[in-house]
Amino acid sequence: MRLALLVLFLAASAIYTGAAWHSYREETNARTASGTPPPDGFKHPEANLRILRNAIETNDYTDRLLPHLERSLEEAPSFYQAPLLMAAFYANRLERPDLTRRSYEAALARFPSNGRLHLTYAEWLLIPRATLPYRSFRSEAGPESRELALERLASATALEPDLTRQALNLMLRFQVPVDEWADRLPRSESTEALVLDTVDRTPGDRNVRARLLTEFLATAATLELRQRIAYYAEKWGEPELTRLAAAKWRDAAVDAGNAREIVRATHAIARHFLGSGDSERAYQLLRETLTILEERSLPSESALELLCLVGDEYRRLRQYAMAQGLYSEAAALSPYYAPAYLGLARNYRALGDLESARRELEEVIGFDPSNADAGRELEELTKLATRGR
């Protein structure tokens, strides 16, 4: 009896070892691309999948892969990769769209938490193809196909927020109306920032853009998003929204004690006031901000930068007396602040006083010999003086 059991055990071990060795050899051959694949596919599921992945990476969609596709589905019924590779195979051959769709659905059923899989399926649903099978498929699926694609895009970004930029690019590429974008994506400030960046690359309807800016501004909590809304509001020709967003941007910067952003936001609001002809409010805002910077003991360079930036805005509007006053104030606060002297030089040049402009530029060269702007503008003045002789 014991002998019989021993013989049976040894026979079973030999069978198992032989099968395991065969499976190992199949996988090794598939991995190293050595040996000839059997015409009806490998018995080891990973061996078939490896053959398929390697072929698709090299754009090989020939009939030789069909046995491997079939065997991979049989041998690995719970793997998501087998139906996904089936979908990729027929999608690239532009054949059997119904089977392609079923394959994507099967892959998603096996791995529903894979955001990239949702995104890949959405892209396949959105891409138009001119072959007869696909024309018939599109005709039968109708709007359902597009709606399903947008649902998959929403699923992809909900599962993996890092895919939001790719989802937006797909919606832009396939002309999904801009007013649908925000509703299809997870609500977050990072998503809203990406939506604005993408909307900027499309012609877009002005009313839709204004609606997005207004909607996002109403809930914007971070300094960064407020700044971006102000930037695009100005770029898209929405002056009132620019002012509102820049004011909220400035408030957030003041709360955070961020001198650099206080200066940038104040400059944006002052530019708005000056553009609308309200010089007094621009000047008042400047003074209020200089007081805030001083009271908070923020770096003095911030006050100098703000004086010169607002001075530049006055100069562009040919309010040369105001500009000169702000540049001179900055120069008095810091005798070695080059932008103040450059501003004075440009102001004098605009007034036609080339000699005073030269004097200010030489002042810069005196304490900053490597200042490229001063050197270039001094050279220009020299050429102008030569022509005038």
C-alpha positions in Angstrom: 0.0 0.0 0.0 2.8 2.4 1.0 4.6 1.5 -2.2 1.5 2.3 -4.3 1.1 5.7 -2.6 4.7 6.5 -3.1 4.5 5.6 -6.8 1.3 7.7 -7.1 3.0 10.7 -5.4 6.1 10.5 -7.6 3.9 10.2 -10.7 1.9 13.3 -9.7 5.1 15.2 -8.8 6.6 14.3 -12.2 3.4 15.5 -14.0 3.4 18.8 -12.0 7.1 19.4 -12.5 6.7 18.7 -16.2 3.8 21.2 -16.5 5.6 23.8 -14.4 8.8 23.4 -16.5 6.8 23.7 -19.7 5.0 26.8 -18.3 8.4 28.3 -17.3 9.9 27.6 -20.7 7.0 29.3 -22.4 7.2 32.4 -20.3 11.0 32.5 -20.7 10.8 32.2 -24.5 8.1 34.9 -24.6 10.2 37.2 -22.4 13.4 36.7 -24.4 11.6 36.4 -27.8 13.5 33.1 -28.4 11.9 30.0 -29.9 8.9 29.9 -32.2 5.5 30.7 -30.6 3.0 27.9 -31.1 0.4 28.6 -33.8 -2.5 28.2 -31.4 -0.9 30.3 -28.7 0.9 29.6 -25.4 -0.8 27.8 -22.5 0.8 30.2 -20.0 -1.3 33.4 -19.8 1.6 35.7 -19.1 3.5 34.3 -22.1 0.6 35.2 -24.4 0.2 38.7 -22.8 3.9 39.3 -23.2 3.8 38.4 -26.9 0.8 40.7 -27.4 2.4 43.6 -25.6 5.7 43.4 -27.4 3.9 43.2 -30.8 1.6 46.2 -30.1 4.6 48.3 -28.9 6.1 47.8 -32.4 2.8 48.4 -34.2 2.4 44.8 -35.2 -1.4 44.1 -35.6 -1.1 41.1 -38.0 -3.3 38.0 -37.9 -0.5 36.0 -36.1 -1.6 37.6 -32.9 -5.2 36.2 -33.0 -4.3 32.9 -31.4 -2.5 34.7 -28.6 -5.5 37.0 -28.1 -7.9 34.1 -27.9 -5.7 32.0 -25.6 -5.0 35.0 -23.3 -8.8 35.5 -22.8 -9.2 31.8 -22.1 -6.2 31.3 -19.8 -6.6 34.6 -17.8 -10.3 35.3 -17.5 -9.8 37.7 -14.6 -6.9 39.8 -16.1 -7.9 43.2 -17.4 -5.0 43.2 -19.8 -6.3 40.5 -22.1 -9.5 42.4 -23.2 -7.6 45.7 -23.2 -5.1 44.2 -25.7 -8.0 42.8 -27.7 -9.5 46.4 -27.8 -6.2 47.9 -28.9 -5.7 45.2 -31.6 -9.0 45.8 -33.3 -9.0 49.6 -32.7 -5.7 49.9 -34.6 -6.9 47.6 -37.4 -10.1 49.8 -37.7 -12.1 46.6 -37.5 -15.0 45.3 -35.4 -15.9 48.4 -33.4 -18.6 46.5 -31.5 -16.1 43.9 -30.3 -13.6 46.7 -29.5 -16.2 48.4 -27.3 -17.2 45.2 -25.5 -13.5 44.6 -24.9 -13.0 48.0 -23.3 -16.1 47.4 -21.2 -14.7 44.0 -20.1 -11.4 45.5 -19.2 -13.1 48.2 -17.1 -15.3 45.7 -15.4 -12.1 43.8 -14.3 -10.2 47.0 -13.3 -12.7 49.8 -12.6 -10.3 51.8 -10.5 -7.8 52.4 -13.4 -8.2 56.0 -14.4 -6.0 55.7 -17.5 -8.1 52.8 -18.7 -11.2 55.1 -18.5 -9.3 57.8 -20.4 -8.1 55.5 -23.1 -11.6 54.2 -23.7 -13.0 57.8 -23.8 -10.4 58.7 -26.4 -11.3 55.7 -28.6 -15.0 56.7 -28.3 -14.3 60.3 -29.4 -11.9 59.7 -32.3 -13.8 59.6 -35.6 -12.8 57.0 -38.1 -13.8 56.9 -41.8 -14.1 53.1 -42.4 -17.5 51.6 -43.2 -17.7 49.5 -39.9 -17.0 52.6 -37.9 -19.5 54.8 -39.8 -22.2 52.3 -39.2 -21.2 52.0 -35.5 -21.3 55.8 -35.0 -24.6 56.0 -36.7 -26.1 53.3 -34.5 -24.5 54.6 -31.3 -25.3 58.2 -32.0 -25.1 60.7 -29.1 -24.8 57.8 -26.6 -21.2 57.2 -27.7 -20.2 60.8 -27.0 -22.0 60.9 -23.7 -20.4 57.7 -22.7 -17.0 59.1 -23.6 -17.6 62.2 -21.4 -18.7 60.0 -18.5 -15.4 58.0 -18.8 -13.4 61.3 -18.8 -15.2 62.3 -15.6 -14.4 58.9 -14.1 -10.8 59.1 -15.2 -10.2 62.4 -13.5 -12.2 61.5 -10.4 -10.0 58.4 -10.0 -6.7 60.1 -10.9 -6.8 63.9 -10.7 -3.4 64.0 -12.4 -5.2 63.1 -15.7 -7.2 66.3 -15.7 -4.9 68.1 -18.1 -5.1 65.2 -20.6 -8.9 65.1 -20.2 -9.1 68.8 -20.9 -6.9 68.4 -24.0 -9.2 65.7 -25.3 -12.3 67.8 -24.8 -10.5 70.7 -26.6 -9.3 68.4 -29.4 -12.8 66.9 -30.0 -14.6 70.3 -29.7 -16.6 69.6 -26.5 -18.3 72.9 -25.7 -16.3 74.9 -23.2 -19.3 75.5 -21.0 -19.4 71.7 -20.3 -15.8 71.4 -19.2 -16.1 72.4 -15.6 -19.2 70.2 -15.1 -17.4 67.1 -16.3 -14.4 67.4 -13.9 -13.9 67.2 -10.2 -14.3 70.6 -8.5 -11.0 71.8 -7.2 -9.0 75.0 -7.5 -6.2 73.1 -9.4 -8.8 71.9 -11.9 -10.3 75.4 -12.3 -6.8 76.7 -13.0 -6.3 74.1 -15.7 -9.7 74.9 -17.2 -8.7 78.6 -17.5 -5.3 77.7 -19.1 -7.1 75.4 -21.6 -9.9 77.9 -22.4 -7.2 80.4 -23.2 -6.1 78.2 -26.1 -9.5 78.1 -27.7 -11.4 80.9 -29.5 -14.3 80.5 -26.9 -17.4 82.5 -26.4 -16.9 85.7 -24.5 -20.0 85.1 -22.4 -18.8 81.6 -21.5 -15.4 82.9 -20.5 -17.0 85.6 -18.3 -19.2 83.1 -16.7 -16.3 80.8 -15.9 -14.3 83.7 -14.4 -17.3 84.9 -12.3 -18.1 81.3 -11.1 -14.5 80.5 -10.2 -13.9 83.9 -8.5 -16.9 83.4 -6.3 -15.3 80.4 -4.6 -11.6 81.0 -5.1 -9.8 80.8 -1.8 -6.1 80.7 -2.8 -3.9 83.5 -3.8 -2.8 81.6 -6.8 -6.2 81.1 -8.3 -7.3 84.7 -7.7 -4.1 85.8 -9.4 -4.8 83.6 -12.4 -8.4 84.8 -12.7 -7.2 88.4 -12.6 -4.6 87.7 -15.3 -7.1 86.0 -17.7 -9.9 88.6 -17.0 -7.5 91.3 -18.2 -6.3 89.3 -21.1 -9.9 88.5 -22.2 -11.0 92.0 -21.9 -13.1 91.9 -18.7 -12.0 95.1 -16.8 -14.5 94.9 -14.0 -13.7 91.2 -13.3 -10.0 92.1 -13.5 -10.5 94.7 -10.7 -12.6 92.4 -8.5 -10.1 89.4 -8.9 -7.1 91.6 -8.4 -8.7 93.1 -5.2 -9.2 89.6 -3.8 -5.8 88.6 -4.9 -4.3 91.6 -3.0 -6.4 90.8 0.1 -5.0 87.2 0.1 -1.5 88.5 -0.4 -1.8 91.0 2.5 -3.2 88.2 4.8 -0.3 86.0 3.8 2.3 88.8 4.2 3.5 88.0 0.7 5.2 91.2 -0.4 5.9 90.1 -3.9 2.2 89.3 -4.5 1.0 92.5 -2.8 3.1 94.5 -5.3 1.8 92.5 -8.3 -1.8 92.7 -7.3 -1.6 96.4 -6.4 0.0 97.0 -9.8 -2.8 95.2 -11.6 -5.5 97.2 -9.8 -3.7 100.5 -10.4 -3.3 99.7 -14.0 -7.1 99.1 -14.2 -7.9 102.4 -12.4 -5.5 104.3 -14.7 -6.9 102.6 -17.8 -10.4 103.7 -16.8 -9.2 107.3 -16.2 -9.3 107.2 -12.4 -5.8 108.5 -11.6 -6.8 109.6 -8.1 -7.9 106.1 -7.0 -4.7 104.6 -8.5 -2.6 107.0 -6.5 -4.6 106.5 -3.3 -4.3 102.7 -3.7 -0.5 103.1 -4.1 -0.2 105.1 -0.9 -2.4 102.7 1.1 -0.2 99.8 -0.1 3.1 101.6 0.7 1.7 102.1 4.3 0.8 98.4 4.6 4.3 97.4 3.4 5.9 99.7 6.0 3.6 98.7 8.9 4.3 95.0 8.2 8.1 95.6 8.0 8.1 93.9 4.6 11.3 94.3 2.5 11.9 97.9 1.3 12.6 96.6 -2.2 8.9 95.9 -2.5 8.0 99.5 -2.0 10.7 100.6 -4.5 9.4 98.1 -7.1 5.8 99.3 -6.6 6.7 103.0 -7.0 8.5 102.2 -10.3 5.8 99.9 -11.6 3.0 102.5 -11.0 5.4 105.2 -12.3 5.7 103.1 -15.6 1.9 103.1 -15.9 1.7 106.9 -15.5 4.4 107.3 -18.1 2.6 105.1 -20.6 -0.4 107.3 -20.2 1.9 110.4 -20.7 1.3 111.7 -17.2 4.9 112.5 -17.0 4.8 114.7 -13.9 3.2 112.0 -11.8 5.7 109.4 -13.2 8.7 111.6 -12.4 7.5 112.1 -8.8 7.2 108.4 -8.2 10.6 107.6 -9.8 12.2 110.4 -7.8 10.7 109.1 -4.6 12.1 105.6 -5.2 15.5 107.1 -6.0 15.4 109.1 -2.8 14.6 106.0 -0.7 17.4 104.1 -2.3 20.2 105.9 -4.1 21.4 102.7 -5.7 18.1 101.3 -7.0 18.7 101.2 -10.8 15.0 100.9 -12.0 14.3 104.3 -10.4 17.0 106.0 -12.5 16.0 104.1 -15.6 12.5 105.3 -15.1 13.6 108.9 -14.8 15.8 108.5 -17.9 12.9 107.2 -20.0 10.6 109.9 -18.6 13.1 112.6 -19.6 13.5 111.0 -23.0 9.8 111.0 -23.6 9.7 114.7 -22.7 12.6 115.3 -25.2 15.1 116.2 -22.5 17.9 114.0 -23.7 20.6 115.6 -21.6 18.8 114.9 -18.4 18.1 111.3 -19.6 21.8 110.8 -20.3 22.7 112.1 -16.8 20.3 109.5 -15.1 21.7 106.7 -17.2 25.3 107.6 -16.4 24.2 107.6 -12.7 23.3 103.9 -13.1 26.5 103.1 -15.0 28.4 104.7 -12.1 27.2 102.3 -9.4 26.2 99.3 -11.7 28.7 99.2 -14.7 27.2 95.9 -16.0 23.6 97.1 -16.2 22.7 96.1 -19.7 19.6 98.3 -20.0 21.4 101.4 -19.0 24.3 100.6 -21.4 21.9 100.0 -24.3 19.8 103.1 -23.7 22.9 105.3 -23.3 24.2 104.0 -26.6 20.8 104.9 -28.2 21.0 108.4 -26.8 24.5 108.8 -28.2 23.3 107.9 -31.7 20.4 110.3 -31.4 22.7 113.1 -30.4 25.0 112.3 -33.3 22.1 112.4 -35.8 21.0 115.7 -34.4 24.3 117.5 -35.1 
